Amino acid sequence: VELSLTPLAIPINAAPAQFVLTAFFKGPTYQGCDEFHPFTISGIGQEHELRIGVKALGDCTRHMQGLEAGVSARVHGPFGEFLKTLPSRPQLWVAGGIGITPFLGFLRQQVVKNPTTLIYIYRGEQDAAYLNELTALSTSCPELALLAEATGTGVPNLQQLLPAAEVLANQECYVCGPPGLIEAVSRVLLERGVPIQRIHFEHFDFR
């Protein structure tokens, strides 16, 4: 589910791809988890509304799939610098599952200026959050190439999915997703000659 949070007082000065710590309280029928969880900002509205995508990964996030309108939340942040400063060179973005949210948040706010390849890896159609929107964004932006790959229950073939060494030679690489995916992608990138200082990542393992 994607949630929209409207500020009740002073709005948070956030940027796309940053994250916030958020706790949801009780509503007419919803019983909050009473604990803070980190969520990446997937969009920012004109009135400073924050949008966050929530995937059912654990007890609390599974419970949040039933959130109702009007529930109050406490928000701390923003935190993080992922995608904050992009160098003027071609980009490789790799997202696994709900790790697509920082890239989506960035693309919703601005157009990429450098040639950018977004590799989106997910298990199946039910896990392909925002795929239709990402497809439309890539169609309207000549600098953005989208490669969406469903892996099923198997391990993604990163040797085949990731660009060759000569293509990676001048690319800045950003990876977001489960820790195992980040480790595997980083290993292949290093093997193909990408300097470690050009590999940037955030991971999601808080449930």
C-alpha positions as CSV (number, residue, x, y, z in Angstrom):
1,V,0.0,0.0,0.0
2,E,1.1,3.6,-0.5
3,L,0.2,6.0,2.3
4,S,-0.1,9.8,2.1
5,L,0.8,11.8,5.2
6,T,-0.5,15.4,5.5
7,P,1.3,17.6,8.0
8,L,-0.8,18.9,10.9
9,A,1.8,21.5,12.0
10,I,5.3,22.4,10.7
11,P,6.0,20.3,7.6
12,I,9.1,18.2,7.3
13,N,11.7,19.6,4.8
14,A,12.4,16.3,3.0
15,A,13.8,15.3,-0.3
16,P,12.8,12.3,-2.5
17,A,14.7,9.1,-1.6
18,Q,15.3,10.1,2.0
19,F,13.5,8.1,4.7
20,V,11.5,8.9,7.8
21,L,10.8,7.0,11.1
22,T,7.0,6.8,11.4
23,A,4.7,5.4,14.1
24,F,0.9,5.1,13.4
25,F,-1.7,5.5,16.2
26,K,-5.2,4.2,16.6
27,G,-8.1,5.0,14.3
28,P,-11.8,4.1,14.4
29,T,-11.1,0.5,13.7
30,Y,-7.3,0.4,13.1
31,Q,-5.1,-0.5,16.1
32,G,-1.6,0.9,15.6
33,C,1.6,-1.0,16.2
34,D,2.9,1.7,18.7
35,E,6.4,1.5,17.3
36,F,8.5,3.4,14.8
37,H,9.6,1.9,11.5
38,P,11.7,3.4,8.7
39,F,10.0,4.1,5.4
40,T,11.5,5.7,2.3
41,I,9.7,8.7,0.9
42,S,8.2,7.7,-2.4
43,G,6.7,11.2,-3.2
44,I,6.2,14.7,-1.9
45,G,3.1,16.7,-2.6
46,Q,2.7,20.5,-3.2
47,E,1.4,20.9,0.3
48,H,4.3,18.9,1.7
49,E,2.4,15.7,2.0
50,L,4.7,12.7,2.2
51,R,4.0,9.5,0.4
52,I,5.5,6.2,1.6
53,G,5.2,2.7,0.2
54,V,4.7,-0.1,2.8
55,K,5.2,-3.7,1.9
56,A,4.0,-6.5,4.1
57,L,7.4,-7.8,5.3
58,G,6.7,-8.4,9.0
59,D,4.0,-8.4,11.6
60,C,3.7,-4.6,11.9
61,T,4.0,-3.8,8.1
62,R,1.5,-6.6,7.4
63,H,-0.9,-5.1,9.9
64,M,-0.4,-1.7,8.2
65,Q,-2.0,-3.0,5.0
66,G,-5.3,-2.3,6.7
67,L,-4.6,1.3,7.6
68,E,-7.6,3.6,7.2
69,A,-7.8,7.3,6.3
70,G,-7.6,9.7,9.2
71,V,-5.2,7.7,11.4
72,S,-2.6,10.0,13.1
73,A,1.1,9.4,12.8
74,R,4.3,10.7,14.4
75,V,7.1,11.3,11.9
76,H,10.8,11.8,12.7
77,G,13.3,12.8,10.1
78,P,14.2,13.1,7.3
79,F,17.3,10.9,7.2
80,G,19.7,9.7,4.6
81,E,21.5,11.0,1.5
82,F,20.8,8.3,-1.0
83,L,20.5,9.9,-4.5
84,K,21.0,13.3,-2.9
85,T,24.0,14.3,-5.0
86,L,24.3,12.6,-8.4
87,P,27.5,13.1,-10.4
88,S,27.4,14.1,-14.0
89,R,28.0,10.7,-15.5
90,P,25.8,7.8,-16.6
91,Q,23.9,6.0,-13.8
92,L,23.1,2.4,-13.0
93,W,20.2,1.9,-10.5
94,V,19.4,-1.6,-9.2
95,A,16.3,-2.1,-7.1
96,G,15.0,-5.2,-5.4
97,G,11.4,-5.4,-4.4
98,I,10.2,-2.5,-2.2
99,G,13.8,-1.1,-2.7
100,I,12.3,0.6,-5.7
101,T,10.8,3.4,-3.6
102,P,13.8,5.8,-3.4
103,F,14.2,5.6,-7.2
104,L,10.5,6.2,-7.7
105,G,10.5,9.1,-5.3
106,F,13.3,10.7,-7.3
107,L,11.7,10.2,-10.7
108,R,8.3,11.6,-9.4
109,Q,10.0,14.9,-8.6
110,Q,12.5,15.4,-11.4
111,V,13.7,14.1,-14.8
112,V,17.0,12.4,-14.9
113,K,19.6,14.4,-16.7
114,N,22.2,11.7,-17.4
115,P,21.7,8.4,-19.2
116,T,20.3,6.1,-16.5
117,T,19.5,2.4,-16.5
118,L,17.1,1.2,-13.8
119,I,17.1,-2.6,-13.2
120,Y,14.0,-3.6,-11.2
121,I,14.1,-7.1,-9.8
122,Y,11.0,-8.7,-8.2
123,R,9.6,-12.2,-7.5
124,G,6.3,-12.0,-9.4
125,E,3.6,-9.7,-10.6
126,Q,2.1,-9.3,-7.1
127,D,5.5,-7.9,-5.9
128,A,6.1,-5.5,-8.8
129,A,5.0,-2.4,-7.0
130,Y,4.7,0.7,-9.2
131,L,5.7,-1.1,-12.4
132,N,3.0,0.5,-14.6
133,E,4.1,4.0,-13.3
134,L,7.7,3.2,-13.9
135,T,7.0,2.0,-17.4
136,A,5.2,5.3,-18.2
137,L,8.0,7.3,-16.7
138,S,10.7,5.5,-18.7
139,T,8.6,6.0,-21.9
140,S,8.4,9.7,-21.4
141,C,12.0,10.2,-20.4
142,P,14.6,9.4,-23.2
143,E,17.5,9.3,-20.7
144,L,15.8,6.5,-18.6
145,A,15.9,2.9,-19.6
146,L,13.9,0.4,-17.5
147,L,14.7,-3.3,-17.3
148,A,12.1,-5.1,-15.2
149,E,12.9,-8.7,-14.3
150,A,10.6,-11.3,-12.5
151,T,12.8,-14.0,-10.9
152,G,10.1,-16.1,-9.3
153,T,11.4,-18.0,-6.3
154,G,14.9,-18.4,-7.9
155,V,18.0,-16.3,-7.5
156,P,18.3,-13.5,-10.1
157,N,21.0,-14.1,-12.7
158,L,23.1,-11.0,-12.0
159,Q,25.8,-12.0,-14.3
160,Q,23.3,-11.6,-17.2
161,L,21.3,-8.7,-15.8
162,L,24.1,-6.3,-14.9
163,P,26.0,-4.5,-17.7
164,A,29.4,-5.6,-19.0
165,A,32.6,-4.2,-17.6
166,E,33.1,-1.8,-20.5
167,V,29.7,-0.3,-20.0
168,L,30.2,0.0,-16.2
169,A,33.5,1.7,-16.6
170,N,32.0,5.2,-16.4
171,Q,28.8,4.5,-14.5
172,E,27.9,5.5,-10.9
173,C,26.0,2.6,-9.3
174,Y,23.1,2.8,-6.8
175,V,21.6,-0.3,-5.2
176,C,18.6,-0.6,-2.9
177,G,16.8,-3.7,-1.7
178,P,17.3,-6.7,0.6
179,P,20.8,-7.1,2.1
180,G,21.5,-10.3,0.2
181,L,20.8,-8.6,-3.1
182,I,23.0,-5.6,-2.3
183,E,25.8,-7.9,-1.4
184,A,25.5,-10.0,-4.6
185,V,25.2,-6.9,-6.8
186,S,28.1,-5.2,-5.2
187,R,30.2,-8.3,-5.6
188,V,29.6,-8.5,-9.4
189,L,30.2,-4.8,-9.8
190,L,33.5,-5.0,-8.0
191,E,34.5,-8.1,-10.1
192,R,33.7,-6.0,-13.2
193,G,36.1,-3.2,-12.2
194,V,33.7,-0.7,-10.6
195,P,35.6,1.2,-7.8
196,I,34.0,0.7,-4.4
197,Q,33.5,4.5,-4.0
198,R,31.2,4.4,-7.0
199,I,28.9,1.8,-5.4
200,H,26.2,3.4,-3.2
201,F,23.5,1.4,-1.4
202,E,20.6,1.4,1.1
203,H,19.0,-1.8,2.4
204,F,15.7,-2.7,4.0
205,D,15.7,-5.2,6.8
206,F,13.6,-3.5,9.5
207,R,10.2,-5.1,9.7
